[in-house]
Amino acid sequence: MKPITWMVMAAALALTACGGDDVATNGGASSSTSSNPGSPSGSTSPGGGSTGGPTGGATQPQAGWSTAAAVDGKGPEGAPSVTIDANGNALATWMTNGPSGANGNEMWGARYAAGSGWGTATRLDTGDGSHSMNTTSSSPSRVVGNASGQAVAFWTEWMPGPNTYALWARPYSPAGGWGAAFEVAPDVTGSTYSAGIDGQGNALVAWTQSISLLDTRIAWTRYTQSGQWSPTALIQMPVQTGPGAVTGDTDNVGPMISVLSSGRAVLAWRQTNHTHSALWTATYDAANGWTDVNQAVSNTSLFTTIISPVAGMDAKGNITLLWGQLDVTGGKLTTTTMSQRYVSGAGWQPSQPVAPAIVEPTGFIATPMLAVNENGVAAAMWAEGGAALQVSVSDASGNWGPLQRLTEHLNGAAIQYPPLVVDAGGNVTAAWQDTGLPGASAVVAASYRKGAWSASTVAPQSASWPALAVNATGAMALLWQSYVATIGSQIQASFYTPGT
């Protein structure tokens, strides 16, 4: 799997993937408003064969996290992604080794039926298992889903003939199971992409596409609930002039998309000519396509570096934009997570730090994660120094609350960003791999409710790569990979039932 680093040098870019309904996230989270990688020979039944599950039987589950249980009991497997619908049914995808072992991958998926358990896993990818998927220079596979249980799984797959990564997708519906796999784009520059899905089952996906030897742009396509993919197209960017313009050969990278249940969406990305940089945003609706394509943040100073933008939108059209920033001030390097808010009808407001800047002698910049619900409550999270996981929650007006340090023992070498989600009531949950507990590597989930944070060790040992999804009521699905001596890494799951 691709080593996604927690921090990046000031001159480098963070490569991330996101998606899901109602929130924008970096990496392993998939969110659905129920809520940010199925069989080549045809679809399967939605429920499949029950293997039992963490909540077990038809009894009413108790509030809190359920006992951990294996998804399919096999291994080695890893890199899970998950979404959850309004009824607490979950859809998960993960990677396994193919016949070539670590040099080849297969992608699998399974559905969890609330009260019954996990159905039989389905092979999703079209490869022969002998070549790599989602490895060097690629983003983790992921699945995005909505409240009705509709979903689309995405992954990148190495195509040996043209020697390039292609972006693939496979839709899912509760009534029909997995649909046919579809090659979205035959050549994805850098193999990074971002996706989301609306309440009707229409999905948007964006990626970086080369248009010449020295230029890249943001490309996109849309999947409709009727089963059709639109022709791929480029986001049309207006020509920029003036002090903040980024001119000449430019790279447009790191697209991060957030899709609302209504079908509206916001996209953020970074543009650079390797001297100056700017952060761009664009909004989408089905009637007008991509509009309001504008430079939201510009950087004309050689003493400031801006990277890794991520944006989320509420139902009123207000946008929260986050990015990582490094400044050279008084001979010192300082970093912070910055935010800027677009107020519908009023425009962009002045930027502000989510938390005070800190001195960072190494010059690394933390990549921020963001979750926004349709009421406008937002949560920002980042890894300060690569090991201290910081988080702040804002109200619907964009006022950031106190800074909370969730851990000082984040696994900075992890190949996945920790997931962050927020439900309709404004309750926030984060999950991460913690190295400071007796089990050496545990998966911990922390939740913010009624103004306070509390944490639970869901998987106490040999656990990594948490993937988290939440629905509007606050029910959650948490997957991770645990090491099992007899088979290697295994996908396990726990489900959260909200209390009264």
Salt bridges, closest charged atoms under 4 A:
GLU106 OE2 - ARG123 NH1 3.47
ASP125 OD1 - ARG123 NE 2.55
ASP128 OD1 - HIS131 ND1 3.42
GLU157 OE2 - HIS131 NE2 3.89
ASP215 OD1 - ARG217 NH1 3.92
ASP251 OD2 - HIS274 NE2 3.04
GLU384 OE2 - ARG405 NH2 3.00
GLU408 OE2 - ARG405 NH1 3.06
